[in-house]
Amino acid sequence: MEKIIFKEEILIYFDELIYILFLEEYFGYVENAQQYVDKIVNFIINDISSFPSKKSPSKLQYLGSNYIFYKSNTRTTWYIFFEKRATNFLITGIINNHCEEAKEFK
C-alpha cells in the first residue's frame, strides 16, 4: 500500500496559499480558496502513483527528484515535486507556472 507524506513546509505553504488567494482577491470567499487548494491536495493523494512523473530539471532538483503537474485552470499549472522510495512518496516542493523557477520547464 502506498504512503504519501507531505513535508511540513508544504503543509504550511498550503495553509498560507489559501489566505493569499483570498487576500489577493483571486477568490471572493475563503471557502472557495480552500476548495481550490483541496483540489490540488486531492490530486496529489489520488493520482501521484498513477500520473506519469518526470525527472526534475537539474536546476530544480533541490525541490525534489521527480515531479508531476496539475493544471488547475487555463492559466495555472502546479508542479509537485517529490521523492519516491518503493511505494512511498514524500512531497518535497510545489511551484506554479507563474514562479520564476518555472522557466526551467520551457
The first five atom37 places (N, CA, C, CB, O) and aatype in JSON, in Angstrom:
{
  "aatype": [12, 6, 11, 9, 9, 13, 11, 6, 6, 9, 10, 9, 18, 13, 3, 6, 10, 9, 18, 9, 10, 13, 10, 6, 6, 18, 13, 7, 18, 19, 6, 2, 0, 5, 5, 18, 19, 3, 11, 9, 19, 2, 13, 9, 9, 2, 3, 9, 15, 15, 13, 14, 15, 11, 11, 15, 14, 15, 11, 10, 5, 18, 10, 7, 15, 2, 18, 9, 13, 18, 11, 15, 2, 16, 1, 16, 16, 17, 18, 9, 13, 13, 6, 11, 1, 0, 16, 2, 13, 10, 9, 16, 7, 9, 9, 2, 2, 8, 4, 6, 6, 0, 11, 6, 13, 11],
  "atom_mask": [
    [1, 1, 1, 1, 1],
    [1, 1, 1, 1, 1],
    [1, 1, 1, 1, 1],
    [1, 1, 1, 1, 1],
    [1, 1, 1, 1, 1],
    [1, 1, 1, 1, 1],
    [1, 1, 1, 1, 1],
    [1, 1, 1, 1, 1],
    [1, 1, 1, 1, 1],
    [1, 1, 1, 1, 1],
    [1, 1, 1, 1, 1],
    [1, 1, 1, 1, 1],
    [1, 1, 1, 1, 1],
    [1, 1, 1, 1, 1],
    [1, 1, 1, 1, 1],
    [1, 1, 1, 1, 1],
    [1, 1, 1, 1, 1],
    [1, 1, 1, 1, 1],
    [1, 1, 1, 1, 1],
    [1, 1, 1, 1, 1],
    [1, 1, 1, 1, 1],
    [1, 1, 1, 1, 1],
    [1, 1, 1, 1, 1],
    [1, 1, 1, 1, 1],
    [1, 1, 1, 1, 1],
    [1, 1, 1, 1, 1],
    [1, 1, 1, 1, 1],
    [1, 1, 1, 0, 1],
    [1, 1, 1, 1, 1],
    [1, 1, 1, 1, 1],
    [1, 1, 1, 1, 1],
    [1, 1, 1, 1, 1],
    [1, 1, 1, 1, 1],
    [1, 1, 1, 1, 1],
    [1, 1, 1, 1, 1],
    [1, 1, 1, 1, 1],
    [1, 1, 1, 1, 1],
    [1, 1, 1, 1, 1],
    [1, 1, 1, 1, 1],
    [1, 1, 1, 1, 1],
    [1, 1, 1, 1, 1],
    [1, 1, 1, 1, 1],
    [1, 1, 1, 1, 1],
    [1, 1, 1, 1, 1],
    [1, 1, 1, 1, 1],
    [1, 1, 1, 1, 1],
    [1, 1, 1, 1, 1],
    [1, 1, 1, 1, 1],
    [1, 1, 1, 1, 1],
    [1, 1, 1, 1, 1],
    [1, 1, 1, 1, 1],
    [1, 1, 1, 1, 1],
    [1, 1, 1, 1, 1],
    [1, 1, 1, 1, 1],
    [1, 1, 1, 1, 1],
    [1, 1, 1, 1, 1],
    [1, 1, 1, 1, 1],
    [1, 1, 1, 1, 1],
    [1, 1, 1, 1, 1],
    [1, 1, 1, 1, 1],
    [1, 1, 1, 1, 1],
    [1, 1, 1, 1, 1],
    [1, 1, 1, 1, 1],
    [1, 1, 1, 0, 1],
    [1, 1, 1, 1, 1],
    [1, 1, 1, 1, 1],
    [1, 1, 1, 1, 1],
    [1, 1, 1, 1, 1],
    [1, 1, 1, 1, 1],
    [1, 1, 1, 1, 1],
    [1, 1, 1, 1, 1],
    [1, 1, 1, 1, 1],
    [1, 1, 1, 1, 1],
    [1, 1, 1, 1, 1],
    [1, 1, 1, 1, 1],
    [1, 1, 1, 1, 1],
    [1, 1, 1, 1, 1],
    [1, 1, 1, 1, 1],
    [1, 1, 1, 1, 1],
    [1, 1, 1, 1, 1],
    [1, 1, 1, 1, 1],
    [1, 1, 1, 1, 1],
    [1, 1, 1, 1, 1],
    [1, 1, 1, 1, 1],
    [1, 1, 1, 1, 1],
    [1, 1, 1, 1, 1],
    [1, 1, 1, 1, 1],
    [1, 1, 1, 1, 1],
    [1, 1, 1, 1, 1],
    [1, 1, 1, 1, 1],
    [1, 1, 1, 1, 1],
    [1, 1, 1, 1, 1],
    [1, 1, 1, 0, 1],
    [1, 1, 1, 1, 1],
    [1, 1, 1, 1, 1],
    [1, 1, 1, 1, 1],
    [1, 1, 1, 1, 1],
    [1, 1, 1, 1, 1],
    [1, 1, 1, 1, 1],
    [1, 1, 1, 1, 1],
    [1, 1, 1, 1, 1],
    [1, 1, 1, 1, 1],
    [1, 1, 1, 1, 1],
    [1, 1, 1, 1, 1],
    [1, 1, 1, 1, 1],
    [1, 1, 1, 1, 1]
  ],
  "atom_positions": [
    [[0.83, -1.18, 0.0], [0.0, 0.0, 0.0], [0.87, 1.25, 0.0], [-0.94, 0.0, 1.2], [1.84, 1.34, 0.75]],
    [[0.52, 2.2, -0.85], [1.33, 3.41, -0.95], [1.1, 4.34, 0.23], [1.02, 4.13, -2.25], [0.04, 4.35, 0.86]],
    [[2.13, 5.11, 0.5], [2.06, 6.07, 1.59], [2.51, 7.42, 1.03], [2.96, 5.62, 2.82], [3.55, 7.52, 0.38]],
    [[1.72, 8.45, 1.28], [2.04, 9.79, 0.8], [2.23, 10.69, 2.01], [0.91, 10.35, -0.15], [1.35, 10.84, 2.86]],
    [[3.42, 11.28, 2.07], [3.79, 12.13, 3.2], [4.13, 13.51, 2.66], [4.98, 11.53, 4.02], [4.87, 13.64, 1.69]],
    [[3.59, 14.55, 3.3], [3.9, 15.92, 2.92], [4.9, 16.49, 3.91], [2.6, 16.79, 2.87], [4.7, 16.39, 5.12]],
    [[5.98, 17.09, 3.4], [6.89, 17.8, 4.3], [6.1, 18.89, 5.0], [8.11, 18.39, 3.52], [5.15, 19.44, 4.44]],
    [[6.5, 19.21, 6.2], [5.79, 20.23, 6.99], [5.73, 21.57, 6.25], [6.46, 20.41, 8.35], [4.73, 22.27, 6.32]],
    [[6.8, 21.92, 5.56], [6.83, 23.19, 4.83], [5.73, 23.25, 3.76], [8.2, 23.41, 4.17], [5.17, 24.31, 3.49]],
    [[5.44, 22.11, 3.16], [4.42, 22.06, 2.12], [3.04, 22.26, 2.75], [4.48, 20.71, 1.36], [2.2, 22.98, 2.19]],
    [[2.8, 21.65, 3.88], [1.52, 21.83, 4.57], [1.33, 23.28, 4.99], [1.43, 20.9, 5.79], [0.23, 23.83, 4.88]],
    [[2.38, 23.9, 5.47], [2.33, 25.32, 5.84], [2.06, 26.17, 4.6], [3.65, 25.76, 6.54], [1.27, 27.11, 4.64]],
    [[2.73, 25.82, 3.5], [2.51, 26.56, 2.25], [1.05, 26.5, 1.82], [3.41, 26.0, 1.14], [0.48, 27.51, 1.42]],
    [[0.45, 25.32, 1.89], [-0.96, 25.18, 1.5], [-1.86, 26.07, 2.37], [-1.4, 23.71, 1.61], [-2.77, 26.72, 1.87]],
    [[-1.59, 26.09, 3.67], [-2.38, 26.94, 4.57], [-2.23, 28.41, 4.2], [-1.95, 26.72, 6.03], [-3.21, 29.16, 4.16]],
    [[-1.0, 28.83, 3.93], [-0.74, 30.22, 3.56], [-1.35, 30.55, 2.2], [0.76, 30.49, 3.53], [-1.84, 31.65, 1.99]],
    [[-1.31, 29.59, 1.28], [-1.85, 29.8, -0.06], [-3.34, 30.14, -0.02], [-1.61, 28.57, -0.93], [-3.8, 30.98, -0.78]],
    [[-4.06, 29.49, 0.85], [-5.5, 29.76, 0.97], [-5.72, 31.25, 1.25], [-6.13, 28.9, 2.1], [-6.56, 31.88, 0.6]],
    [[-4.99, 31.79, 2.2], [-5.19, 33.18, 2.58], [-4.63, 34.15, 1.55], [-4.55, 33.44, 3.92], [-5.19, 35.23, 1.35]],
    [[-3.55, 33.79, 0.91], [-3.0, 34.63, -0.15], [-4.0, 34.74, -1.31], [-1.65, 34.07, -0.66], [-4.25, 35.83, -1.82]],
    [[-4.57, 33.61, -1.71], [-5.54, 33.62, -2.8], [-6.76, 34.47, -2.46], [-5.98, 32.19, -3.13], [-7.32, 35.14, -3.32]],
    [[-7.15, 34.44, -1.2], [-8.29, 35.26, -0.76], [-7.89, 36.73, -0.67], [-8.82, 34.76, 0.6], [-8.59, 37.6, -1.19]],
    [[-6.78, 37.02, -0.01], [-6.36, 38.42, 0.19], [-6.03, 39.12, -1.13], [-5.15, 38.48, 1.1], [-6.27, 40.31, -1.27]],
    [[-5.48, 38.36, -2.08], [-5.15, 38.94, -3.39], [-6.37, 38.95, -4.33], [-4.01, 38.16, -4.04], [-6.27, 39.32, -5.5]],
    [[-7.5, 38.55, -3.78], [-8.79, 38.58, -4.47], [-8.88, 37.68, -5.69], [-9.09, 39.98, -4.88], [-9.59, 37.98, -6.66]],
    [[-8.15, 36.55, -5.64], [-8.36, 35.53, -6.66], [-9.68, 34.83, -6.41], [-7.19, 34.51, -6.68], [-10.32, 34.33, -7.33]],
    [[-10.09, 34.8, -5.13], [-11.36, 34.22, -4.72], [-12.05, 35.2, -3.78], [-11.16, 32.83, -4.04], [-11.41, 35.86, -2.97]],
    [[-13.36, 35.28, -3.9], [-14.13, 36.2, -3.08], [-14.41, 35.69, -1.69], [0.0, 0.0, 0.0], [-14.74, 36.46, -0.79]],
    [[-14.29, 34.38, -1.51], [-14.57, 33.77, -0.22], [-13.42, 32.84, 0.15], [-15.91, 32.99, -0.24], [-12.85, 32.17, -0.72]],
    [[-13.09, 32.81, 1.43], [-12.03, 31.92, 1.92], [-12.37, 30.47, 1.58], [-11.82, 32.09, 3.45], [-11.49, 29.68, 1.25]],
    [[-13.64, 30.12, 1.66], [-14.08, 28.75, 1.4], [-13.73, 28.33, -0.03], [-15.59, 28.63, 1.63], [-13.35, 27.18, -0.26]],
    [[-13.86, 29.24, -0.99], [-13.52, 28.92, -2.38], [-12.02, 28.72, -2.55], [-14.01, 30.03, -3.32], [-11.59, 27.84, -3.29]],
    [[-11.22, 29.52, -1.86], [-9.77, 29.34, -1.89], [-9.4, 28.0, -1.26], [-9.05, 30.49, -1.16], [-8.51, 27.31, -1.75]],
    [[-10.1, 27.65, -0.18], [-9.87, 26.35, 0.48], [-10.19, 25.21, -0.48], [-10.73, 26.23, 1.76], [-9.43, 24.24, -0.55]],
    [[-11.29, 25.3, -1.22], [-11.65, 24.27, -2.18], [-10.61, 24.14, -3.29], [-13.02, 24.57, -2.79], [-10.3, 23.03, -3.72]],
    [[-10.07, 25.26, -3.74], [-9.04, 25.26, -4.78], [-7.81, 24.49, -4.29], [-8.65, 26.71, -5.17], [-7.29, 23.63, -5.0]],
    [[-7.36, 24.79, -3.08], [-6.19, 24.11, -2.52], [-6.52, 22.65, -2.26], [-5.73, 24.8, -1.22], [-5.68, 21.77, -2.47]],
    [[-7.72, 22.37, -1.79], [-8.12, 20.97, -1.56], [-8.05, 20.15, -2.84], [-9.55, 20.91, -0.99], [-7.67, 18.97, -2.81]],
    [[-8.41, 20.75, -3.97], [-8.33, 20.03, -5.25], [-6.89, 19.67, -5.59], [-8.95, 20.89, -6.38], [-6.63, 18.59, -6.13]],
    [[-5.96, 20.56, -5.3], [-4.54, 20.26, -5.54], [-4.11, 19.09, -4.66], [-3.65, 21.52, -5.26], [-3.5, 18.13, -5.14]],
    [[-4.44, 19.17, -3.37], [-4.06, 18.11, -2.43], [-4.71, 16.78, -2.82], [-4.47, 18.5, -0.99], [-4.05, 15.74, -2.78]],
    [[-5.98, 16.82, -3.18], [-6.67, 15.58, -3.59], [-6.04, 14.98, -4.84], [-8.15, 15.86, -3.84], [-5.91, 13.76, -4.94]],
    [[-5.64, 15.83, -5.78], [-4.94, 15.32, -6.96], [-3.67, 14.59, -6.55], [-4.61, 16.47, -7.94], [-3.4, 13.48, -7.03]],
    [[-2.91, 15.2, -5.68], [-1.66, 14.57, -5.23], [-1.95, 13.21, -4.59], [-0.91, 15.49, -4.23], [-1.35, 12.2, -4.94]],
    [[-2.87, 13.19, -3.65], [-3.18, 11.96, -2.92], [-3.72, 10.87, -3.84], [-4.18, 12.25, -1.81], [-3.33, 9.71, -3.73]],
    [[-4.62, 11.26, -4.73], [-5.3, 10.26, -5.57], [-4.54, 9.86, -6.82], [-6.63, 10.78, -5.96], [-4.74, 8.75, -7.33]],
    [[-3.67, 10.73, -7.33], [-3.08, 10.48, -8.65], [-1.56, 10.38, -8.71], [-3.5, 11.53, -9.55], [-1.02, 10.05, -9.76]],
    [[-0.87, 10.65, -7.62], [0.59, 10.67, -7.72], [1.17, 9.32, -8.15], [1.2, 11.08, -6.38], [2.18, 9.27, -8.84]],
    [[0.55, 8.25, -7.74], [1.1, 6.93, -8.09], [0.78, 6.51, -9.51], [0.59, 5.88, -7.12], [1.46, 5.66, -10.07]],
    [[-0.26, 7.1, -10.11], [-0.64, 6.7, -11.47], [-0.32, 7.74, -12.53], [-2.11, 6.39, -11.5], [-0.19, 7.4, -13.71]],
    [[-0.2, 9.0, -12.14], [0.09, 10.05, -13.1], [1.55, 9.93, -13.53], [-0.19, 11.47, -12.49], [2.42, 9.74, -12.68]],
    [[1.84, 10.02, -14.83], [3.24, 9.86, -15.27], [4.13, 10.97, -14.71], [3.32, 9.85, -16.81], [3.88, 12.16, -14.94]],
    [[5.13, 10.58, -13.97], [6.05, 11.57, -13.41], [7.25, 11.76, -14.33], [6.52, 11.14, -12.0], [7.52, 10.94, -15.21]],
    [[7.95, 12.85, -14.1], [9.15, 13.16, -14.88], [10.28, 13.49, -13.93], [8.9, 14.34, -15.86], [10.06, 13.85, -12.77]],
    [[11.5, 13.35, -14.44], [12.68, 13.73, -13.67], [12.75, 15.25, -13.65], [13.98, 13.09, -14.27], [12.58, 15.9, -14.69]],
    [[13.01, 15.81, -12.5], [13.09, 17.26, -12.36], [14.29, 17.82, -13.12], [13.17, 17.66, -10.88], [15.34, 17.19, -13.16]],
    [[14.13, 19.01, -13.72], [15.28, 19.67, -14.35], [16.39, 19.84, -13.31], [14.87, 21.05, -14.96], [16.11, 20.03, -12.12]],
    [[17.62, 19.79, -13.75], [18.75, 19.83, -12.82], [18.73, 21.06, -11.9], [20.05, 19.81, -13.59], [19.09, 20.95, -10.73]],
    [[18.31, 22.21, -12.4], [18.28, 23.41, -11.56], [17.16, 23.39, -10.53], [18.15, 24.64, -12.44], [17.13, 24.23, -9.63]],
    [[16.23, 22.45, -10.66], [15.12, 22.36, -9.71], [15.19, 21.1, -8.85], [13.81, 22.39, -10.46], [14.25, 20.79, -8.12]],
    [[16.3, 20.38, -8.93], [16.47, 19.16, -8.14], [16.35, 19.43, -6.64], [17.81, 18.52, -8.45], [15.99, 18.53, -5.88]],
    [[16.66, 20.65, -6.21], [16.56, 20.97, -4.78], [15.11, 20.9, -4.29], [17.14, 22.38, -4.52], [14.86, 20.78, -3.09]],
    [[14.15, 20.97, -5.22], [12.73, 20.86, -4.85], [12.28, 19.4, -4.76], [11.86, 21.61, -5.86], [11.3, 19.09, -4.08]],
    [[12.99, 18.51, -5.43], [12.65, 17.09, -5.45], [13.16, 16.46, -6.73], [0.0, 0.0, 0.0], [13.34, 17.14, -7.74]],
    [[13.4, 15.18, -6.7], [13.98, 14.47, -7.84], [13.01, 14.28, -9.0], [14.47, 13.14, -7.4], [13.41, 14.23, -10.16]],
    [[11.72, 14.17, -8.66], [10.68, 13.91, -9.66], [9.57, 14.93, -9.5], [10.13, 12.47, -9.53], [9.46, 15.59, -8.46]],
    [[8.75, 15.05, -10.54], [7.6, 15.94, -10.43], [6.44, 15.43, -11.29], [7.97, 17.37, -10.84], [6.63, 14.68, -12.25]],
    [[5.27, 15.87, -10.91], [4.06, 15.72, -11.72], [3.46, 17.11, -11.82], [3.03, 14.66, -11.1], [3.85, 18.01, -11.08]],
    [[2.53, 17.29, -12.73], [1.9, 18.6, -12.82], [0.39, 18.47, -12.75], [2.32, 19.3, -14.12], [-0.2, 17.46, -13.13]],
    [[-0.21, 19.53, -12.25], [-1.66, 19.61, -12.12], [-2.1, 20.93, -12.72], [-2.1, 19.49, -10.62], [-1.68, 22.0, -12.27]],
    [[-2.94, 20.86, -13.73], [-3.44, 22.07, -14.4], [-4.75, 22.45, -13.72], [-3.63, 21.83, -15.95], [-5.78, 21.82, -13.96]],
    [[-4.71, 23.49, -12.88], [-5.89, 23.88, -12.11], [-6.89, 24.7, -12.91], [-5.46, 24.65, -10.9], [-8.08, 24.71, -12.61]],
    [[-6.38, 25.4, -13.94], [-7.24, 26.16, -14.84], [-6.44, 26.5, -16.1], [-7.79, 27.48, -14.15], [-5.31, 26.03, -16.25]],
    [[-7.0, 27.29, -16.97], [-6.31, 27.57, -18.24], [-5.04, 28.39, -18.06], [-7.24, 28.29, -19.18], [-4.18, 28.41, -18.94]],
    [[-4.92, 29.08, -16.93], [-3.76, 29.95, -16.7], [-2.72, 29.4, -15.74], [-4.22, 31.26, -16.18], [-1.58, 29.85, -15.74]],
    [[-3.1, 28.43, -14.94], [-2.2, 27.99, -13.86], [-1.96, 26.49, -13.89], [-2.76, 28.4, -12.51], [-2.89, 25.69, -13.9]],
    [[-0.69, 26.14, -13.9], [-0.25, 24.75, -13.77], [0.62, 24.66, -12.53], [0.53, 24.26, -15.06], [1.53, 25.47, -12.34]],
    [[0.35, 23.68, -11.69], [1.13, 23.43, -10.48], [2.1, 22.28, -10.74], [0.21, 23.11, -9.28], [1.74, 21.27, -11.33]],
    [[3.33, 22.45, -10.29], [4.36, 21.42, -10.39], [4.62, 20.9, -8.98], [5.69, 21.97, -11.05], [5.04, 21.65, -8.09]],
    [[4.37, 19.63, -8.79], [4.5, 18.99, -7.48], [5.74, 18.11, -7.5], [3.22, 18.16, -7.11], [5.84, 17.18, -8.31]],
    [[6.68, 18.4, -6.63], [7.96, 17.69, -6.58], [7.94, 16.69, -5.45], [9.14, 18.68, -6.41], [7.34, 16.91, -4.4]],
    [[8.62, 15.56, -5.68], [8.61, 14.51, -4.67], [9.81, 13.59, -4.81], [7.33, 13.69, -4.78], [10.53, 13.59, -5.8]],
    [[9.98, 12.82, -3.75], [10.94, 11.72, -3.71], [10.13, 10.44, -3.57], [12.0, 11.88, -2.53], [9.12, 10.41, -2.87]],
    [[10.58, 9.4, -4.25], [9.85, 8.13, -4.19], [10.79, 7.01, -3.76], [9.19, 7.79, -5.55], [11.9, 6.87, -4.29]],
    [[10.33, 6.22, -2.82], [11.03, 5.02, -2.37], [10.0, 3.9, -2.32], [11.73, 5.23, -0.97], [9.07, 3.94, -1.51]],
    [[10.15, 2.9, -3.18], [9.18, 1.8, -3.29], [7.8, 2.4, -3.56], [9.16, 0.91, -1.99], [7.59, 3.01, -4.6]],
    [[6.88, 2.23, -2.64], [5.53, 2.79, -2.83], [5.29, 4.0, -1.92], [4.46, 1.72, -2.56], [4.15, 4.38, -1.68]],
    [[6.36, 4.58, -1.41], [6.25, 5.75, -0.54], [6.62, 7.02, -1.3], [7.15, 5.58, 0.7], [7.61, 7.06, -2.03]],
    [[5.81, 8.05, -1.12], [6.04, 9.34, -1.77], [6.19, 10.41, -0.7], [4.87, 9.68, -2.74], [5.36, 10.54, 0.2]],
    [[7.26, 11.18, -0.81], [7.47, 12.33, 0.08], [7.34, 13.57, -0.78], [8.88, 12.26, 0.79], [8.16, 13.81, -1.66]],
    [[6.32, 14.38, -0.52], [6.09, 15.6, -1.27], [7.03, 16.66, -0.7], [4.58, 16.06, -1.18], [6.94, 17.03, 0.47]],
    [[7.93, 17.15, -1.56], [9.02, 18.0, -1.09], [8.98, 19.43, -1.61], [10.32, 17.39, -1.47], [9.68, 20.29, -1.07]],
    [[8.18, 19.7, -2.64], [8.14, 21.05, -3.18], [6.93, 21.25, -4.07], [0.0, 0.0, 0.0], [6.37, 20.29, -4.61]],
    [[6.55, 22.51, -4.22], [5.45, 22.84, -5.14], [5.66, 24.27, -5.62], [4.06, 22.67, -4.44], [5.94, 25.18, -4.84]],
    [[5.5, 24.46, -6.92], [5.54, 25.78, -7.52], [4.47, 25.82, -8.6], [6.96, 26.12, -8.11], [3.91, 24.79, -8.97]],
    [[4.19, 27.01, -9.1], [3.28, 27.08, -10.25], [3.97, 27.79, -11.4], [1.96, 27.81, -9.87], [5.07, 28.32, -11.25]],
    [[3.32, 27.8, -12.54], [3.95, 28.34, -13.75], [4.17, 29.85, -13.68], [3.11, 28.01, -14.96], [4.82, 30.41, -14.56]],
    [[3.64, 30.52, -12.67], [3.85, 31.96, -12.51], [5.15, 32.27, -11.76], [2.66, 32.57, -11.77], [5.55, 33.43, -11.68]],
    [[5.79, 31.26, -11.21], [7.04, 31.44, -10.46], [8.22, 31.55, -11.41], [7.26, 30.26, -9.48], [8.2, 31.01, -12.52]],
    [[9.23, 32.25, -10.97], [10.46, 32.42, -11.75], [11.09, 31.05, -12.07], [11.47, 33.3, -10.97], [11.6, 30.84, -13.17]],
    [[11.05, 30.14, -11.09], [11.66, 28.81, -11.26], [11.0, 28.02, -12.39], [11.58, 28.02, -9.96], [11.65, 27.16, -12.99]],
    [[9.76, 28.29, -12.68], [9.02, 27.51, -13.7], [9.59, 27.71, -15.09], [7.54, 27.88, -13.69], [9.28, 26.95, -16.0]],
    [[10.42, 28.72, -15.27], [11.04, 28.94, -16.58], [11.94, 27.76, -16.97], [11.87, 30.25, -16.58], [12.27, 27.58, -18.14]],
    [[12.33, 26.97, -15.98], [13.18, 25.79, -16.24], [12.43, 24.72, -17.04], [13.67, 25.2, -14.91], [13.07, 23.84, -17.61]],
    [[11.13, 24.78, -17.09], [10.34, 23.78, -17.81], [10.2, 24.11, -19.28], [8.97, 23.66, -17.18], [9.65, 23.3, -20.04]],
    [[10.65, 25.24, -19.71], [10.48, 25.64, -21.12], [11.68, 25.31, -21.95], [10.19, 27.12, -21.23], [11.69, 25.58, -23.15]]
  ]
}
